[in-house]
Structure formats: structure tokens, C-alpha cells
Amino acid sequence: MPVSRPDDPIPQTAAGLQALFINTSLKRDAGKSHTAKLMVMAETICSRAGADVTHVHLADYDVPNGVHADMREHGADTDDWPDLWNRVEAADILVIGTPIWLGQESSLCRTLVERLYAMSDTLNEKGQSIFYGMVGGAMITGNEDGLKHCASSILFALQHLGCTIPPQADCGWIGEAGPGPSFGDPQDTGPAAGFDSEFTQRNTTMMTWNLIHMARLLKEADGLPRYGNDRTAWSEGARFGLEQPHAVAN
């Protein structure tokens, strides 16, 4: 296959797909989020490839921590999660972005993972996890170590819930160790911090296209086959070839 040129048209592989990007920055002002600056690079690729893209700045919403679908039923005064969940449920692509704090993802990111986990008992029409057929990715920013640690934590959670994780489904940028500019901060000379990082540009692009490709494959295949993962059938006695091993005599 010939290598595409810069002026080649972008294939509309993502046409008809819903891509949801959730930014778990701790900044109340979405316009000041460094994580958002990185996420917009992937969002632009998705949009140019034909996807319907939605960006959620989680700090704009009241999402209490907990592992229930609606925390108002468990003592919270307010909970925006049920409305946000409608967007998640409709997504073919789910990307979680987070800054790094003390080597860890943000507290809002952990809250998001907990609230996603609260939906893990919800099943689709095949008796599978409601997350089956959805692909997941992670985007990380910071000026301290922890990029791969945060990505591994997020991607593990997503696959455990039922999302499909394509190859190279994470990207990010970190500056030099210690206090320094964050992604997109102005600099005295040259482009804004991180904008000239070949590593970040390449990984962001590859992650985004791999998410698109995997989402398209799942969409055209009507998700994953139900044999072997139909929880409804399991509860009714199906065992899909499982056989208990015989006891081994001493």
C-alpha cells in the first residue's frame, strides 16, 4: 500500500461513529486545561475522519464519588452522572484524559472510573457488558513522571469493564522532571511546550486512528459474538464448554 501524502484526503473511516472525550483535569476553567490542548489533537483527527465528537470537561459537572448508577439514591444531594452516562452509552469511542499529580491520575479520573464501574452490571441486548462494542483510549499530560503508569491504570479499567483496547491506545506528554511548563504553555523561543514533540505527535495520531479502525471493525461486525460471554445465558445454566478439572490424587 502506498504511503499517504500530506495533501491526500483523509479517509472518512469514522463516519457514523460517536467519539466521546472526557477530560478529568482538576481545573475549573476548561480553557486553562493543558490536557484539553492535547485532547483536541485527537478530537480533530476524529472529526476530520467523519466522527461525531463530544468533549466533556468533567469538572463542569457534579459527579460525586461512589459505585452506584445514581448517587442521589445513596445520600448525595445532586448527581449529574445519569445524564453523562447517556453520552457514554452512545459512544463507539471513549477516550479518558488526565493530568498527572504525584505520579497518579487525577482524583476526578478515579471518580470517573468508579462511576463507569457502577454501570458494569448493565447488559446489552446480547447479554454482554454494556461496554462491549466500545473502544477505549487514554491521554495523559504532566510535567512529572507517571505517563505510562496512569495510562496502564485507565486502560486496565476500561478493558475490565468490557471496552476493546486497540494497539497503542495511549499517548501523552511530560516535560522535564520537576516544576516546568505543561503541555501548550507559551515559551520564550520556539513552539509552545510539547507542540514540537515528535513522540507525542506520532503516538497521538496512531492512537486516534487505531481507535477509529477498531471502532469501525466492531461496528461492522455488530460487536463481539455473544457465545461465551452472554451473562444472561450463563445465569440460566449455559457453560460454553467449561468443564471442571478432575481432582488429582496425591
N, C-alpha and C positions, 0 to 999 in steps of 0.2 A: 504494500500500500504506500503510495507516495506521501511524503511529509507535507502537511498543510503549510501554506504560506500565510504571512501576516494579513494579506488582503483577501484571503479566501472567506466566503460566507460561513458564518457559524451554523453548524447543523442544528436543526430545531428538535433535537433529541428529547428535550424536556417539555415539549408541547403537551398540554393537558395534565401536567404534574403540578402538585401543590407542594411548595417548599416553605417550611417554617423555620425561621432562625430565632432562637431565644437567647438573648444576651443577659447574662446574670452578673453584670457589672454592679458594684455597690454604689456607683454614682447616681444620685437622684436626678441629675441633669443628663438626659440621654445624649445631648450634643457634646458632652465632655468625655464621653466614654472612648478610651483607646481601643477596647475590644470591639466596639462598633465599627471603628475605622477599618479594622482587619476584616470583620464580617461582611462589610459592604463589598469587598472584593469578590467574595464567593457569591454573594447575592446578585451582583451584576452579571456574573457569568451565567447563573441560573436564569435570570431574567432574559438575557440575550439569547439563551438557548430555548426560550419559549415557556419557561415555568411561570406559574403564578406565585410570586414571592411575598411573604409576610414577615416583617421583623417585629419582634416583641421585646421591649425593654422591661424586664421583669420587675424592676424597682418602681415602675409606674403603677403597679398593681398591689393590692393587699392579698398576699398569699401566705397565710400562716403556716408554720411548720406542722407536720403531722403525717400520718399514713392512712388518712381516710379521704374519700372522694369529696366530701363536703364537711369542712371542719366546723361549720355553724351547727352541725348536729352533735358536736363534741366540745362545746364550750366557747368557740370563737364567736365574736360579735359579727365579723364580716369575713367573707371569703370569695375572692374573685376567681378561684381555681375552676369551679364548674364551667364558667364561661370560657376560660382559656382552654380547658380540656376539649371543648368543641373544635377549636382550631387544631389542637394536637391530633385528635382523632381523624380529622380530614386530611392530614398531611401524608404525602408519599415520602418526603424527605424531611428529617428532623435534625437540625444542627444546633448544638448547645455551645455557646461561647462563654468563657470565663476568664477573669484576670487571675493572677497568682498572688496569693498572700501567704507569706511564711511557708512557701513550698506547696501550698494546698490550693484547691479550687475555692471559690468564694462561698460564704455561708448561704447566699441565695442559690448558688448552684446545687448545694446539698439539699436545700429545701425543695428545689425543683425535682431532683432525683427522687426524693421521698414522696412527693405528690404524684409523680409518674408511677412509682411503685404502688401507690394507693389504688391505681386502676388495673393492677395486674390480674385481678380476678375477672375482669370484663372480657368476654369472649366474642369472637366474630361469628358469622353465620356458619363457619365450618367447625366450630367448637374449639378454635385455636385462640391463643392470646390475641387481644385486640391490636397488639403491636406487630403481629405478623403482616408482612407485606410492606412495612415501613422500613426505610433505611436510615441509619444514624451516623452522624459525624461530630467531631469536636474541634473547636478553635480556641487557642489559648494565647494570651498576651501577658507580658510582665517584664520587669527589669531585674529578675532574680531567677534562680534555678527552679525547676519543677514542671517544665512543659510536658515532658513525656509521662511523668507521674500523674499529672492531672488528666491528660488525655486517656491514659490507661484506666483510670478510675471511672471516667464518664463512659467510655466505650464498653467497659465490662458491664456497667449498669444497664446500658441500652440493650446489649445483646441478651443479657439475662432476662430482661422484660419481654424479649421476642423480636426486637429490631434486627434486621440484617445489617452487618457491618462489612462494607466492601473493602478491598485492599487500600491501604494508605488513606484511612478515613480520618486523619487528624492533620492539623497544621498549626503553626504558631510563630511567634517572635518573642525573643527575650534579648534584652540588652546586656551590657557588661554587668558582672556581678556587683551588687551594691547599688546605692542610690544613683539614678541617672535618668535619661529620657525614656519615656514609654513610647509605644508604637504610635507614630503620627505626630509626635511633638516636633515643633519647629527647631531647627538647628542653625547655627551661625553660617555654616557653609554646607553646600550640597543639599540633597533632598531631605525631607522630614525623616525622623528616626524610623528605621526599618523599611522605608519605601524602596531602598536600593538593595535589599537583601534578596539575592538570587534564590537562596534556600526557601525563604518564605513565599516568594512569588511562585516558584515551581510547585511546592507542596500544596499551596492553596489551590492552584489551578488543577493539579492532579486529583486532589481530594474531591473537589467540586464535580469534576467530570466523572469520577468513579461513582460518586453518589448518584449522579444523573443516570449513568449507564445501568447501575444495579436497580434503581427505581424503575427504569423503563423495562428491564427484563422481568421484574416481578409483576409489573402492571400487565404486560402482555401475556404472562403465564397465569394470570388470575391468582397471584400469590403462590405460596408453597402448597404442595399436595397435602391433603388432610390426613392421609394414612400415617399412623404412628404418633401423631401429635394432637389428635382430636380428644380434648379433655372430657367432652360430653360422652363420647363413646367409652372412654376409659372408666368414667364413673358408672357406666352401665355394664361393665364387666369385660370389655374388649381389652386384650393384652398385646395385640400386634406382634405376635411371635415371641414374646418374652417367655422364658422358661427358667424356673428356679434351678440353680445347680444342685446336684446331689451332694449329700453330706459325704465328707471324706473321712474314711476310717483311719484311726491312728495306727 
